[in-house]
């Protein structure tokens, strides 16, 4: 009678959803009469409402041990197994209910639910092997609707989220499990995996080591720990070689580091950028561009890689590409330095679209006044139309064009003001110089005319020769 009184009080609290008090009274009933199946069944129901499925499972199992014909006991055991992710055990419980009561609709539905969970497990296993991690996350989300307390499903989902680069979500799942069970090796491994993929390698190693303390045979934690240590060592050795100016060794070390773990996107992005810097130091600029491109493919927010690639584009006179990269950088980080880099690239791009007067004369950009005059003398005589009067019309036209360009180049580069404006990328038209109306012959005459100069004299119709003054 006393035990029944405790049970009735427990029922009253359960009806009011005060599950903690209900639990206390059901426990008193069990302590008073430990061989009553319904008391364990009731406490199991209460523990399930509190989300304590593992404890509830123990009570449900005890209830059917005491009375194998206790239908609700079998149902609750099945529900606990299913909630904990053991769909096979759950199925056996629901089948037992149907043996006792073949019309039990709840058991029929729960049996379908258990089959659904088993199906999602199988699909997820196959998709994980295929590295279709999004599909695995989808399957685990569906399975967790029926098995909300299954740590195994949550861990698999978290691991796939980490492999997809969704680190905050993965960390959240792993941290929730660790709050309930701080010794869960799988959760420790996933927590470390997130840090590892976020390039916090030292902290990641600590979690892997902790996971291995809890489960020394944890293969994934063992492999991840080994990779993390190797990656950290190679990267540091590469950095050291670079600082010492041993670029060849640095290149080799960064290349070796890139081969350790292709899944570590953030660290590999940094390694590609570092190797790109090495290549730029070795003046292998196209290789440097390729490395920086690989870096931004892995991490499209990596400003340092865009800056390094942009500089390489500048050095190889690929100004449009440089402008595009500097624009990306400035949109992300609007600093004065980035604004100036973009402006410089835009100026060089504008300059590149004009005629290269230095190239036309065949002189360096730092050529002296005498060097510019000497170059003009040589090129003007080489391309003067009269020198090619016997050539085909096509050749004459081409040489005339070149002769005019040589005159233009000399006009600009021999005038300090015009040269300064040209070098800075400013429009020459603002100086009143209209190249469309430019007369190369006048420049030629002005340059070669006078005592000691050259001039072209006619020796018959259409024939010319050089005459020294």
SVG drawing of the C-alpha trace seen along z (x, -y; Angstrom):
<svg xmlns="http://www.w3.org/2000/svg" viewBox="-5 -75 85 88">
<polyline fill="none" stroke="black" stroke-width="0.4" points="0.0,0.0 2.8,-2.4 4.5,-1.7 1.2,-2.2 0.8,-5.6 4.3,-6.7 3.4,-5.5 0.1,-7.5 1.9,-10.7 4.5,-10.1 1.6,-9.8 0.2,-13.1 3.5,-14.9 4.0,-13.3 0.6,-14.5 1.6,-18.0 4.9,-17.6 7.0,-17.9 9.2,-15.0 11.9,-15.5 9.3,-15.1 7.7,-12.2 11.1,-10.5 11.6,-10.9 8.3,-9.3 8.7,-6.4 12.1,-5.8 10.5,-5.6 8.0,-3.1 10.8,-1.0 12.8,-1.2 9.7,0.0 8.7,2.7 11.7,3.5 9.9,6.4 7.1,4.4 7.5,4.0 5.2,1.1 7.2,-1.1 10.3,-0.6 8.2,-1.2 6.9,-4.5 10.3,-5.7 11.6,-4.8 8.9,-7.0 9.8,-9.9 13.6,-9.5 12.7,-9.6 10.8,-12.9 14.0,-14.2 16.1,-13.1 18.0,-10.6 17.6,-7.8 20.4,-5.6 19.1,-5.5 15.6,-5.0 16.8,-2.0 18.1,-0.4 14.7,-0.8 12.7,0.4 14.9,3.5 14.4,4.2 10.7,3.9 10.5,6.6 12.9,8.8 10.4,8.8 7.4,9.2 8.1,10.3 4.5,9.7 4.7,6.1 3.9,4.4 4.6,0.8 7.9,2.0 9.0,3.4 7.7,0.3 9.8,-1.9 12.9,0.2 12.5,0.0 12.0,-3.8 15.2,-4.1 17.2,-2.0 15.9,-3.9 16.6,-7.3 20.1,-6.1 20.6,-5.1 20.4,-1.3 17.8,-0.6 18.4,3.1 17.8,3.6 14.8,1.3 13.3,3.4 13.5,6.6 11.7,4.8 8.8,3.6 8.6,7.1 8.2,8.5 5.3,6.1 3.6,7.3 4.0,10.9 2.1,9.9 -0.3,7.6 -0.3,7.9 -2.7,4.9 -0.5,2.5 -0.4,-0.5 2.4,-2.3 4.7,0.7 3.9,0.9 4.8,-2.7 8.0,-2.5 9.1,0.5 8.8,-1.5 10.8,-4.3 13.6,-1.9 13.7,-0.6 14.0,-4.2 16.9,-4.9 18.7,-1.7 18.3,-2.7 19.7,-6.2 22.7,-4.6 23.4,-2.4 23.2,-5.3 25.4,-7.5 28.1,-4.7 28.3,-4.4 28.2,-8.2 31.0,-8.7 33.2,-6.4 32.4,-8.4 33.3,-11.6 29.8,-12.9 29.7,-14.6 26.7,-16.8 24.6,-13.7 25.9,-12.2 24.9,-15.3 21.4,-15.1 21.0,-11.4 22.2,-12.0 19.8,-14.9 16.9,-12.6 18.1,-9.8 18.4,-12.2 14.8,-13.0 14.1,-9.5 17.3,-9.1 17.9,-12.5 20.2,-11.1 22.5,-9.2 26.1,-10.5 27.3,-8.3 25.1,-10.0 25.9,-13.5 29.6,-12.8 29.4,-11.6 27.4,-14.7 30.0,-16.9 32.9,-15.2 31.3,-15.7 30.6,-19.4 34.2,-19.8 35.3,-18.1 32.9,-20.5 34.5,-23.5 31.5,-24.3 33.6,-24.5 31.4,-26.5 28.5,-24.1 30.8,-21.1 32.4,-22.6 28.9,-23.3 27.8,-19.6 31.1,-18.3 31.0,-20.8 27.4,-19.8 28.5,-16.1 31.6,-17.0 29.4,-19.0 27.5,-15.7 30.5,-13.4 34.0,-15.1 35.7,-11.8 34.1,-11.1 37.1,-10.4 35.1,-10.9 33.9,-14.3 37.5,-15.3 38.7,-14.1 36.1,-16.2 36.9,-19.3 40.6,-18.8 39.7,-18.3 38.0,-21.7 41.0,-23.4 43.3,-21.5 41.4,-22.6 41.3,-26.2 45.1,-26.2 45.3,-26.1 47.5,-23.1 49.1,-23.3 45.7,-23.4 44.4,-20.6 47.3,-18.3 46.3,-18.8 42.7,-17.5 44.0,-14.6 46.4,-13.6 43.5,-13.8 41.3,-11.7 44.0,-9.0 44.3,-9.0 40.6,-8.1 40.8,-5.7 44.4,-4.6 43.2,-2.7 41.3,-5.6 42.6,-5.4 41.3,-8.7 42.7,-10.6 46.0,-8.8 46.3,-9.7 45.1,-13.3 47.7,-13.8 50.5,-12.4 49.5,-14.6 49.2,-17.7 52.6,-17.2 54.2,-16.6 52.5,-19.6 53.5,-21.9 57.2,-20.7 57.5,-21.0 55.9,-24.4 58.2,-25.7 61.2,-24.3 60.2,-25.9 59.7,-29.3 63.1,-29.0 64.8,-28.2 63.0,-31.1 64.2,-33.5 67.8,-32.3 67.5,-33.0 67.7,-29.3 64.9,-29.6 65.6,-26.3 65.3,-24.3 62.2,-26.4 60.5,-25.5 61.2,-21.8 59.9,-21.9 56.7,-23.7 56.1,-21.2 56.6,-18.3 54.2,-19.9 51.6,-20.3 51.6,-16.5 50.8,-15.7 47.0,-16.3 45.1,-17.6 42.0,-18.0 43.6,-20.8 42.4,-23.7 43.5,-26.7 47.0,-25.4 47.5,-24.4 46.4,-27.8 49.1,-29.4 51.7,-26.8 50.8,-27.6 51.2,-31.4 54.5,-30.8 55.8,-28.8 54.6,-31.5 56.7,-34.0 59.7,-31.7 59.1,-31.4 58.9,-35.2 62.2,-35.5 63.6,-33.0 62.1,-35.1 59.9,-32.2 57.0,-34.6 54.6,-32.5 55.0,-29.6 54.5,-32.1 51.2,-33.2 50.1,-29.6 50.8,-29.0 48.9,-32.1 46.0,-31.1 45.9,-27.7 45.9,-29.5 42.9,-31.6 41.1,-28.6 41.4,-27.0 40.6,-30.2 39.0,-33.0 39.3,-35.4 43.1,-35.1 44.2,-38.7 48.0,-37.9 47.7,-35.6 45.9,-38.2 48.5,-40.8 51.4,-38.4 49.7,-37.4 49.0,-41.0 52.6,-42.0 53.7,-39.1 51.2,-40.3 52.7,-43.8 56.2,-42.4 55.1,-40.5 53.2,-43.5 49.8,-41.7 48.2,-44.9 44.6,-44.0 44.9,-41.0 46.8,-43.0 44.0,-45.6 41.4,-42.9 43.3,-41.5 44.0,-44.9 40.3,-45.7 39.3,-42.5 41.8,-43.4 40.5,-47.0 36.9,-45.9 37.7,-43.6 40.1,-45.9 39.8,-49.6 43.2,-50.8 45.3,-53.7 48.0,-51.2 45.6,-49.0 44.1,-52.1 47.5,-53.3 48.4,-49.8 45.2,-49.8 45.9,-53.3 49.4,-52.4 48.2,-49.3 45.5,-51.4 48.1,-53.9 50.3,-51.1 47.4,-49.6 46.5,-52.9 50.2,-53.4 50.3,-49.9 47.5,-50.7 49.5,-53.6 52.4,-53.3 55.6,-52.3 57.9,-55.1 60.9,-53.6 60.4,-50.3 59.9,-52.2 63.4,-53.9 64.9,-50.7 66.0,-52.4 65.6,-51.8 63.2,-53.9 66.1,-55.5 67.9,-56.4 69.8,-59.7 69.2,-62.6 72.2,-61.6 71.1,-58.0 67.6,-59.1 69.2,-61.3 71.5,-58.5 68.6,-56.0 66.4,-58.4 69.3,-59.0 69.6,-55.3 65.9,-54.5 64.9,-57.5 67.6,-56.7 66.5,-53.0 62.8,-53.6 62.9,-56.8 60.5,-56.3 63.0,-57.4 65.3,-54.6 62.6,-52.1 61.3,-53.7 62.2,-50.7 60.3,-48.3 56.7,-47.0 53.8,-49.3 53.1,-47.2 56.6,-47.6 56.7,-51.3 53.5,-51.8 54.9,-49.8 58.2,-51.7 56.4,-55.0 54.3,-54.1 57.5,-53.2 59.2,-56.4 56.3,-58.4 56.3,-56.5 60.0,-57.1 59.4,-60.9 56.6,-60.8 58.8,-59.0 61.6,-61.4 59.2,-64.4 57.9,-63.2 61.1,-61.7 63.4,-64.6 61.1,-67.1 61.5,-66.8 58.0,-68.0 56.3,-65.8 58.5,-62.9 57.5,-63.4 53.8,-63.5 54.2,-60.4 56.0,-58.5 53.3,-59.4 50.6,-58.1 48.9,-61.5 47.2,-62.4 49.6,-64.2 46.8,-65.8 46.5,-68.2 49.8,-69.6 48.3,-70.5 50.1,-67.8 47.9,-66.2 49.6,-63.1 47.1,-62.8 48.5,-66.0 52.1,-65.1 54.7,-65.5 57.7,-63.2 59.5,-64.8 59.7,-68.2 61.3,-66.5 63.7,-64.7 64.7,-67.9 65.1,-69.8 67.3,-67.0 69.5,-66.4 69.6,-69.9 72.5,-72.3 76.3,-72.0 77.6,-68.5 74.1,-67.0 72.6,-64.4 70.2,-65.2 68.5,-63.3 69.2,-64.7 67.6,-63.7 69.9,-62.2 67.1,-61.6 63.3,-60.9 62.4,-58.8 66.0,-58.2 67.7,-59.5 71.1,-59.2 72.6,-60.3 74.7,-63.4 77.0,-64.5 77.0,-68.3"/>
</svg>
